[in-house]
Amino acid sequence: MKVQIKKLTLMAILAAIALIIFIIEAQIPLPVPIPGVKLGLANAVTLFALFYGTDRSFSNKATSITSATLATQAPTDSQNTVKVAPTALTTINVLTILLCRITLGAIFTGRLVAFAYSITGGLLAFIAQVIMKRYVSKDQIWVCGAIGAVFHNIGQIAAAMVVTGTPSIAAYLPILIITGVLTGTLTGLVAQIMLQRLSNTTIG
């Protein structure tokens, strides 16, 4: 029960942070005359959750250190063991965080029409990032961010073509791919730095 509470609490905190970032970013449009271009900083939270939450190397370090600390403070018994529940998330948990952010973001910003674009791009980007996670190290999370942003833009363009029935929208795709690489690299670096700081703090 305690493990589930810790997991739900972590998911709620990450979803809330991502939602706040999304809402703030929605109120500050970039001075770029290209529709669909944005930093997508909320994706840094998704990447953080994906690499920290589903990577037991981080949670196990925190668990082992916390256990060692408690063991030195707690009275020893015949078993001399102290158990601390990890807060690792599954890929489905991270997907739930993403879906909550997209859904609540569309409701709170009043952009329900854009929900189809966001959900299509978000899911496509998430799938790409889950696949890329298998092939990148913790020092290459920025690569995962760039790939995710590219697929997010591809998903948005595809959804826009279907919804509006305007195939010519695809003309924006090359530009969005270029900007996606830049913005995705930025969000990936943000998540990477946060994970590195957390790892260093945990180890110390």
PyRosetta script that sets phi, psi and omega in degrees:
from pyrosetta import init, pose_from_sequence

init()
pose = pose_from_sequence("MKVQIKKLTLMAILAAIALIIFIIEAQIPLPVPIPGVKLGLANAVTLFALFYGTDRSFSNKATSITSATLATQAPTDSQNTVKVAPTALTTINVLTILLCRITLGAIFTGRLVAFAYSITGGLLAFIAQVIMKRYVSKDQIWVCGAIGAVFHNIGQIAAAMVVTGTPSIAAYLPILIITGVLTGTLTGLVAQIMLQRLSNTTIG")
pose.set_psi(1, -44.3)
pose.set_omega(1, -179.9)
pose.set_phi(2, -63.0)
pose.set_psi(2, -36.8)
pose.set_omega(2, 179.4)
pose.set_phi(3, -63.6)
pose.set_psi(3, -43.3)
pose.set_omega(3, -179.6)
pose.set_phi(4, -65.6)
pose.set_psi(4, -38.9)
pose.set_omega(4, 178.7)
pose.set_phi(5, -64.3)
pose.set_psi(5, -43.8)
pose.set_omega(5, 179.0)
pose.set_phi(6, -63.0)
pose.set_psi(6, -39.4)
pose.set_omega(6, -179.3)
pose.set_phi(7, -67.4)
pose.set_psi(7, -45.9)
pose.set_omega(7, 179.1)
pose.set_phi(8, -63.4)
pose.set_psi(8, -37.9)
pose.set_omega(8, 178.7)
pose.set_phi(9, -64.6)
pose.set_psi(9, -44.2)
pose.set_omega(9, 178.7)
pose.set_phi(10, -62.6)
pose.set_psi(10, -43.1)
pose.set_omega(10, 178.7)
pose.set_phi(11, -62.5)
pose.set_psi(11, -42.9)
pose.set_omega(11, -179.2)
pose.set_phi(12, -64.0)
pose.set_psi(12, -41.6)
pose.set_omega(12, -179.7)
pose.set_phi(13, -64.6)
pose.set_psi(13, -45.8)
pose.set_omega(13, -179.2)
pose.set_phi(14, -65.2)
pose.set_psi(14, -41.0)
pose.set_omega(14, 178.5)
pose.set_phi(15, -64.1)
pose.set_psi(15, -40.2)
pose.set_omega(15, 179.7)
pose.set_phi(16, -65.8)
pose.set_psi(16, -42.4)
pose.set_omega(16, 178.9)
pose.set_phi(17, -62.5)
pose.set_psi(17, -46.5)
pose.set_omega(17, 179.6)
pose.set_phi(18, -61.8)
pose.set_psi(18, -39.4)
pose.set_omega(18, -179.7)
pose.set_phi(19, -66.3)
pose.set_psi(19, -42.4)
pose.set_omega(19, 178.9)
pose.set_phi(20, -62.3)
pose.set_psi(20, -45.1)
pose.set_omega(20, 178.7)
pose.set_phi(21, -61.4)
pose.set_psi(21, -42.9)
pose.set_omega(21, -179.4)
pose.set_phi(22, -62.4)
pose.set_psi(22, -44.9)
pose.set_omega(22, -178.4)
pose.set_phi(23, -65.3)
pose.set_psi(23, -43.5)
pose.set_omega(23, 178.8)
pose.set_phi(24, -62.7)
pose.set_psi(24, -44.6)
pose.set_omega(24, -179.2)
pose.set_phi(25, -64.7)
pose.set_psi(25, -33.4)
pose.set_omega(25, 179.8)
pose.set_phi(26, -65.8)
pose.set_psi(26, -25.7)
pose.set_omega(26, -179.4)
pose.set_phi(27, -86.8)
pose.set_psi(27, -7.4)
pose.set_omega(27, -178.3)
pose.set_phi(28, -123.1)
pose.set_psi(28, 82.9)
pose.set_omega(28, -179.8)
pose.set_phi(29, -66.5)
pose.set_psi(29, 143.2)
pose.set_omega(29, 178.8)
pose.set_phi(30, -73.8)
pose.set_psi(30, 143.4)
pose.set_omega(30, 179.2)
pose.set_phi(31, -77.3)
pose.set_psi(31, 57.0)
pose.set_omega(31, -179.1)
pose.set_phi(32, -125.1)
pose.set_psi(32, 124.5)
pose.set_omega(32, -176.8)
pose.set_phi(33, -78.1)
pose.set_psi(33, 43.6)
pose.set_omega(33, -179.6)
pose.set_phi(34, -130.9)
pose.set_psi(34, 116.5)
pose.set_omega(34, -179.2)
pose.set_phi(35, -64.5)
pose.set_psi(35, 139.4)
pose.set_omega(35, 176.9)
pose.set_phi(36, 94.2)
pose.set_psi(36, -8.8)
pose.set_omega(36, -178.9)
pose.set_phi(37, -83.4)
pose.set_psi(37, 125.7)
pose.set_omega(37, 175.9)
pose.set_phi(38, -156.7)
pose.set_psi(38, 163.0)
pose.set_omega(38, -177.2)
pose.set_phi(39, -70.5)
pose.set_psi(39, -37.9)
pose.set_omega(39, -180.0)
pose.set_phi(40, 67.4)
pose.set_psi(40, 39.5)
pose.set_omega(40, -176.6)
pose.set_phi(41, -63.9)
pose.set_psi(41, -23.2)
pose.set_omega(41, 178.7)
pose.set_phi(42, -62.8)
pose.set_psi(42, -22.8)
pose.set_omega(42, 179.6)
pose.set_phi(43, -68.5)
pose.set_psi(43, -20.1)
pose.set_omega(43, 176.9)
pose.set_phi(44, -61.7)
pose.set_psi(44, -33.9)
pose.set_omega(44, 178.6)
pose.set_phi(45, -68.5)
pose.set_psi(45, -40.8)
pose.set_omega(45, 177.9)
pose.set_phi(46, -61.9)
pose.set_psi(46, -44.7)
pose.set_omega(46, 178.6)
pose.set_phi(47, -63.9)
pose.set_psi(47, -41.7)
pose.set_omega(47, 178.0)
pose.set_phi(48, -58.4)
pose.set_psi(48, -48.4)
pose.set_omega(48, -179.2)
pose.set_phi(49, -64.8)
pose.set_psi(49, -37.3)
pose.set_omega(49, -176.9)
pose.set_phi(50, -67.1)
pose.set_psi(50, -41.5)
pose.set_omega(50, -177.1)
pose.set_phi(51, -87.4)
pose.set_psi(51, -33.2)
pose.set_omega(51, 177.6)
pose.set_phi(52, -84.7)
pose.set_psi(52, -50.1)
pose.set_omega(52, -174.3)
pose.set_phi(53, -64.3)
pose.set_psi(53, -35.9)
pose.set_omega(53, -177.2)
pose.set_phi(54, -101.0)
pose.set_psi(54, 2.8)
pose.set_omega(54, 179.8)
pose.set_phi(55, -106.5)
pose.set_psi(55, 106.7)
pose.set_omega(55, -174.3)
pose.set_phi(56, -71.4)
pose.set_psi(56, -11.7)
pose.set_omega(56, 179.1)
pose.set_phi(57, -64.6)
pose.set_psi(57, -34.2)
pose.set_omega(57, 177.9)
pose.set_phi(58, -73.4)
pose.set_psi(58, -51.9)
pose.set_omega(58, -175.5)
pose.set_phi(59, -67.0)
pose.set_psi(59, -33.4)
pose.set_omega(59, 179.8)
pose.set_phi(60, -68.4)
pose.set_psi(60, -35.9)
pose.set_omega(60, 176.7)
pose.set_phi(61, -62.4)
pose.set_psi(61, -47.3)
pose.set_omega(61, -179.8)
pose.set_phi(62, -62.6)
pose.set_psi(62, -39.9)
pose.set_omega(62, -178.1)
pose.set_phi(63, -67.1)
pose.set_psi(63, -45.5)
pose.set_omega(63, -177.0)
pose.set_phi(64, -66.3)
pose.set_psi(64, -39.4)
pose.set_omega(64, 179.9)
pose.set_phi(65, -68.5)
pose.set_psi(65, -43.1)
pose.set_omega(65, 178.3)
pose.set_phi(66, -63.1)
pose.set_psi(66, -39.6)
pose.set_omega(66, 179.1)
pose.set_phi(67, -63.6)
pose.set_psi(67, -41.2)
pose.set_omega(67, -179.5)
pose.set_phi(68, -65.7)
pose.set_psi(68, -40.0)
pose.set_omega(68, 179.4)
pose.set_phi(69, -64.3)
pose.set_psi(69, -45.2)
pose.set_omega(69, -180.0)
pose.set_phi(70, -66.4)
pose.set_psi(70, -34.2)
pose.set_omega(70, -177.7)
pose.set_phi(71, -65.9)
pose.set_psi(71, -33.0)
pose.set_omega(71, 179.5)
pose.set_phi(72, -76.0)
pose.set_psi(72, -21.4)
pose.set_omega(72, -178.1)
pose.set_phi(73, -97.0)
pose.set_psi(73, -30.4)
pose.set_omega(73, -176.0)
pose.set_phi(74, -83.8)
pose.set_psi(74, 151.3)
pose.set_omega(74, 177.0)
pose.set_phi(75, -63.4)
pose.set_psi(75, 138.8)
pose.set_omega(75, 179.4)
pose.set_phi(76, -77.4)
pose.set_psi(76, 147.9)
pose.set_omega(76, 175.8)
pose.set_phi(77, -128.9)
pose.set_psi(77, -171.6)
pose.set_omega(77, -176.6)
pose.set_phi(78, -64.2)
pose.set_psi(78, -32.4)
pose.set_omega(78, -179.8)
pose.set_phi(79, -85.7)
pose.set_psi(79, -32.1)
pose.set_omega(79, 179.7)
pose.set_phi(80, 54.1)
pose.set_psi(80, 46.4)
pose.set_omega(80, -179.6)
pose.set_phi(81, -128.1)
pose.set_psi(81, 145.0)
pose.set_omega(81, 176.0)
pose.set_phi(82, -130.7)
pose.set_psi(82, 124.6)
pose.set_omega(82, -177.2)
pose.set_phi(83, -104.7)
pose.set_psi(83, 131.2)
pose.set_omega(83, 176.5)
pose.set_phi(84, -125.6)
pose.set_psi(84, 125.0)
pose.set_omega(84, -176.0)
pose.set_phi(85, -74.0)
pose.set_psi(85, 128.6)
pose.set_omega(85, 176.8)
pose.set_phi(86, -72.6)
pose.set_psi(86, 160.5)
pose.set_omega(86, -179.9)
pose.set_phi(87, -113.0)
pose.set_psi(87, 28.7)
pose.set_omega(87, -179.4)
pose.set_phi(88, -63.9)
pose.set_psi(88, 142.0)
pose.set_omega(88, 178.5)
pose.set_phi(89, -105.6)
pose.set_psi(89, 153.0)
pose.set_omega(89, 174.0)
pose.set_phi(90, -88.1)
pose.set_psi(90, 168.6)
pose.set_omega(90, 177.4)
pose.set_phi(91, -61.9)
pose.set_psi(91, -35.5)
pose.set_omega(91, 177.2)
pose.set_phi(92, -64.6)
pose.set_psi(92, -37.6)
pose.set_omega(92, 177.1)
pose.set_phi(93, -61.8)
pose.set_psi(93, -43.2)
pose.set_omega(93, 179.6)
pose.set_phi(94, -66.1)
pose.set_psi(94, -38.2)
pose.set_omega(94, 176.9)
pose.set_phi(95, -63.1)
pose.set_psi(95, -38.0)
pose.set_omega(95, 177.8)
pose.set_phi(96, -62.7)
pose.set_psi(96, -41.3)
pose.set_omega(96, 177.1)
pose.set_phi(97, -60.0)
pose.set_psi(97, -44.3)
pose.set_omega(97, -179.9)
pose.set_phi(98, -63.1)
pose.set_psi(98, -45.7)
pose.set_omega(98, -178.6)
pose.set_phi(99, -65.4)
pose.set_psi(99, -37.0)
pose.set_omega(99, 177.0)
pose.set_phi(100, -63.7)
pose.set_psi(100, -43.7)
pose.set_omega(100, -179.7)
pose.set_phi(101, -63.9)
pose.set_psi(101, -42.8)
pose.set_omega(101, -179.2)
pose.set_phi(102, -66.5)
pose.set_psi(102, -46.3)
pose.set_omega(102, -177.7)
pose.set_phi(103, -65.9)
pose.set_psi(103, -51.1)
pose.set_omega(103, -179.4)
pose.set_phi(104, -68.0)
pose.set_psi(104, -32.3)
pose.set_omega(104, 178.1)
pose.set_phi(105, -63.7)
pose.set_psi(105, -41.3)
pose.set_omega(105, 178.4)
pose.set_phi(106, -66.4)
pose.set_psi(106, -36.1)
pose.set_omega(106, -179.7)
pose.set_phi(107, -71.7)
pose.set_psi(107, -47.7)
pose.set_omega(107, -175.1)
pose.set_phi(108, -71.0)
pose.set_psi(108, -30.8)
pose.set_omega(108, 179.4)
pose.set_phi(109, -90.1)
pose.set_psi(109, -7.4)
pose.set_omega(109, 179.7)
pose.set_phi(110, 72.1)
pose.set_psi(110, 20.2)
pose.set_omega(110, -178.8)
pose.set_phi(111, -106.9)
pose.set_psi(111, 58.4)
pose.set_omega(111, -177.5)
pose.set_phi(112, -67.0)
pose.set_psi(112, -28.7)
pose.set_omega(112, 179.7)
pose.set_phi(113, -64.9)
pose.set_psi(113, -34.4)
pose.set_omega(113, -178.1)
pose.set_phi(114, -81.0)
pose.set_psi(114, 0.3)
pose.set_omega(114, -178.6)
pose.set_phi(115, -60.2)
pose.set_psi(115, -40.2)
pose.set_omega(115, -179.6)
pose.set_phi(116, -61.1)
pose.set_psi(116, -38.9)
pose.set_omega(116, 178.9)
pose.set_phi(117, -67.9)
pose.set_psi(117, -44.6)
pose.set_omega(117, -177.2)
pose.set_phi(118, -66.1)
pose.set_psi(118, -43.7)
pose.set_omega(118, -177.1)
pose.set_phi(119, -69.1)
pose.set_psi(119, -38.1)
pose.set_omega(119, 178.7)
pose.set_phi(120, -67.2)
pose.set_psi(120, -48.7)
pose.set_omega(120, 179.1)
pose.set_phi(121, -65.1)
pose.set_psi(121, -40.7)
pose.set_omega(121, -179.2)
pose.set_phi(122, -63.8)
pose.set_psi(122, -44.0)
pose.set_omega(122, 180.0)
pose.set_phi(123, -67.2)
pose.set_psi(123, -41.7)
pose.set_omega(123, 179.7)
pose.set_phi(124, -65.0)
pose.set_psi(124, -41.6)
pose.set_omega(124, 178.2)
pose.set_phi(125, -65.0)
pose.set_psi(125, -40.2)
pose.set_omega(125, -179.2)
pose.set_phi(126, -63.3)
pose.set_psi(126, -43.8)
pose.set_omega(126, 178.6)
pose.set_phi(127, -60.7)
pose.set_psi(127, -44.5)
pose.set_omega(127, -180.0)
pose.set_phi(128, -62.7)
pose.set_psi(128, -39.7)
pose.set_omega(128, -178.8)
pose.set_phi(129, -70.6)
pose.set_psi(129, -37.3)
pose.set_omega(129, 177.8)
pose.set_phi(130, -63.1)
pose.set_psi(130, -40.7)
pose.set_omega(130, 178.4)
pose.set_phi(131, -67.5)
pose.set_psi(131, -45.8)
pose.set_omega(131, -177.9)
pose.set_phi(132, -65.2)
pose.set_psi(132, -28.5)
pose.set_omega(132, -178.9)
pose.set_phi(133, -57.9)
pose.set_psi(133, -27.0)
pose.set_omega(133, -179.2)
pose.set_phi(134, -72.8)
pose.set_psi(134, -19.3)
pose.set_omega(134, -171.0)
pose.set_phi(135, -115.5)
pose.set_psi(135, -5.1)
pose.set_omega(135, -179.1)
pose.set_phi(136, -113.6)
pose.set_psi(136, 153.8)
pose.set_omega(136, 177.4)
pose.set_phi(137, -92.5)
pose.set_psi(137, 178.6)
pose.set_omega(137, 179.7)
pose.set_phi(138, -70.0)
pose.set_psi(138, -12.7)
pose.set_omega(138, 175.9)
pose.set_phi(139, -94.5)
pose.set_psi(139, 4.6)
pose.set_omega(139, -179.1)
pose.set_phi(140, -126.6)
pose.set_psi(140, 24.8)
pose.set_omega(140, 179.8)
pose.set_phi(141, -62.8)
pose.set_psi(141, -28.3)
pose.set_omega(141, 178.9)
pose.set_phi(142, -61.0)
pose.set_psi(142, -31.1)
pose.set_omega(142, 177.3)
pose.set_phi(143, -65.7)
pose.set_psi(143, -43.6)
pose.set_omega(143, 178.4)
pose.set_phi(144, -61.6)
pose.set_psi(144, -38.6)
pose.set_omega(144, 178.4)
pose.set_phi(145, -65.0)
pose.set_psi(145, -41.5)
pose.set_omega(145, -179.5)
pose.set_phi(146, -65.8)
pose.set_psi(146, -44.3)
pose.set_omega(146, 179.4)
pose.set_phi(147, -63.6)
pose.set_psi(147, -42.8)
pose.set_omega(147, 179.2)
pose.set_phi(148, -61.2)
pose.set_psi(148, -41.1)
pose.set_omega(148, -179.9)
pose.set_phi(149, -65.8)
pose.set_psi(149, -38.9)
pose.set_omega(149, 178.8)
pose.set_phi(150, -62.5)
pose.set_psi(150, -47.2)
pose.set_omega(150, -179.7)
pose.set_phi(151, -69.4)
pose.set_psi(151, -29.2)
pose.set_omega(151, 175.3)
pose.set_phi(152, -63.0)
pose.set_psi(152, -44.3)
pose.set_omega(152, 178.9)
pose.set_phi(153, -66.7)
pose.set_psi(153, -37.6)
pose.set_omega(153, 177.1)
pose.set_phi(154, -62.6)
pose.set_psi(154, -43.6)
pose.set_omega(154, 178.9)
pose.set_phi(155, -64.0)
pose.set_psi(155, -40.5)
pose.set_omega(155, 178.9)
pose.set_phi(156, -65.0)
pose.set_psi(156, -43.0)
pose.set_omega(156, 179.1)
pose.set_phi(157, -64.0)
pose.set_psi(157, -42.3)
pose.set_omega(157, 179.1)
pose.set_phi(158, -62.2)
pose.set_psi(158, -43.3)
pose.set_omega(158, 178.8)
pose.set_phi(159, -64.8)
pose.set_psi(159, -40.8)
pose.set_omega(159, -179.8)
pose.set_phi(160, -65.0)
pose.set_psi(160, -37.2)
pose.set_omega(160, 178.5)
pose.set_phi(161, -64.3)
pose.set_psi(161, -39.3)
pose.set_omega(161, -179.3)
pose.set_phi(162, -72.4)
pose.set_psi(162, -45.9)
pose.set_omega(162, -176.0)
pose.set_phi(163, -66.9)
pose.set_psi(163, -46.1)
pose.set_omega(163, -176.5)
pose.set_phi(164, -88.2)
pose.set_psi(164, -16.3)
pose.set_omega(164, -177.1)
pose.set_phi(165, 65.7)
pose.set_psi(165, 31.7)
pose.set_omega(165, -178.3)
pose.set_phi(166, -121.1)
pose.set_psi(166, 93.7)
pose.set_omega(166, -179.0)
pose.set_phi(167, -62.9)
pose.set_psi(167, -22.8)
pose.set_omega(167, -177.7)
pose.set_phi(168, -65.8)
pose.set_psi(168, -13.4)
pose.set_omega(168, 177.8)
pose.set_phi(169, -61.6)
pose.set_psi(169, -24.5)
pose.set_omega(169, -179.6)
pose.set_phi(170, -60.5)
pose.set_psi(170, -16.5)
pose.set_omega(170, 179.4)
pose.set_phi(171, -64.2)
pose.set_psi(171, -23.5)
pose.set_omega(171, 178.8)
pose.set_phi(172, -78.0)
pose.set_psi(172, -15.0)
pose.set_omega(172, -171.7)
pose.set_phi(173, -58.6)
pose.set_psi(173, -46.3)
pose.set_omega(173, 179.5)
pose.set_phi(174, -57.2)
pose.set_psi(174, -41.9)
pose.set_omega(174, 179.9)
pose.set_phi(175, -67.3)
pose.set_psi(175, -41.6)
pose.set_omega(175, -179.9)
pose.set_phi(176, -66.3)
pose.set_psi(176, -32.2)
pose.set_omega(176, 177.5)
pose.set_phi(177, -66.0)
pose.set_psi(177, -43.0)
pose.set_omega(177, 179.1)
pose.set_phi(178, -63.3)
pose.set_psi(178, -48.6)
pose.set_omega(178, 179.4)
pose.set_phi(179, -66.2)
pose.set_psi(179, -32.5)
pose.set_omega(179, 178.6)
pose.set_phi(180, -64.7)
pose.set_psi(180, -38.6)
pose.set_omega(180, 177.5)
pose.set_phi(181, -62.0)
pose.set_psi(181, -42.8)
pose.set_omega(181, -178.6)
pose.set_phi(182, -67.6)
pose.set_psi(182, -51.6)
pose.set_omega(182, -178.0)
pose.set_phi(183, -69.2)
pose.set_psi(183, -36.5)
pose.set_omega(183, 178.9)
pose.set_phi(184, -66.7)
pose.set_psi(184, -36.6)
pose.set_omega(184, 175.6)
pose.set_phi(185, -63.0)
pose.set_psi(185, -40.3)
pose.set_omega(185, 178.8)
pose.set_phi(186, -62.0)
pose.set_psi(186, -49.8)
pose.set_omega(186, -179.1)
pose.set_phi(187, -65.4)
pose.set_psi(187, -35.9)
pose.set_omega(187, 177.2)
pose.set_phi(188, -64.4)
pose.set_psi(188, -39.8)
pose.set_omega(188, 178.2)
pose.set_phi(189, -66.2)
pose.set_psi(189, -37.7)
pose.set_omega(189, 177.7)
pose.set_phi(190, -60.8)
pose.set_psi(190, -48.1)
pose.set_omega(190, 178.9)
pose.set_phi(191, -64.1)
pose.set_psi(191, -39.9)
pose.set_omega(191, -179.3)
pose.set_phi(192, -63.8)
pose.set_psi(192, -43.7)
pose.set_omega(192, 179.3)
pose.set_phi(193, -65.1)
pose.set_psi(193, -41.3)
pose.set_omega(193, 178.6)
pose.set_phi(194, -61.4)
pose.set_psi(194, -42.2)
pose.set_omega(194, -179.9)
pose.set_phi(195, -67.4)
pose.set_psi(195, -39.3)
pose.set_omega(195, 179.0)
pose.set_phi(196, -65.8)
pose.set_psi(196, -41.9)
pose.set_omega(196, 177.8)
pose.set_phi(197, -63.2)
pose.set_psi(197, -42.8)
pose.set_omega(197, -179.7)
pose.set_phi(198, -64.7)
pose.set_psi(198, -41.4)
pose.set_omega(198, 179.9)
pose.set_phi(199, -63.6)
pose.set_psi(199, -43.5)
pose.set_omega(199, 179.9)
pose.set_phi(200, -65.5)
pose.set_psi(200, -39.9)
pose.set_omega(200, 179.0)
pose.set_phi(201, -65.9)
pose.set_psi(201, -41.1)
pose.set_omega(201, -179.6)
pose.set_phi(202, -64.3)
pose.set_psi(202, -43.9)
pose.set_omega(202, -177.3)
pose.set_phi(203, -67.8)
pose.set_psi(203, -38.2)
pose.set_omega(203, -178.6)
pose.set_phi(204, -70.1)
pose.dump_pdb("model.pdb")
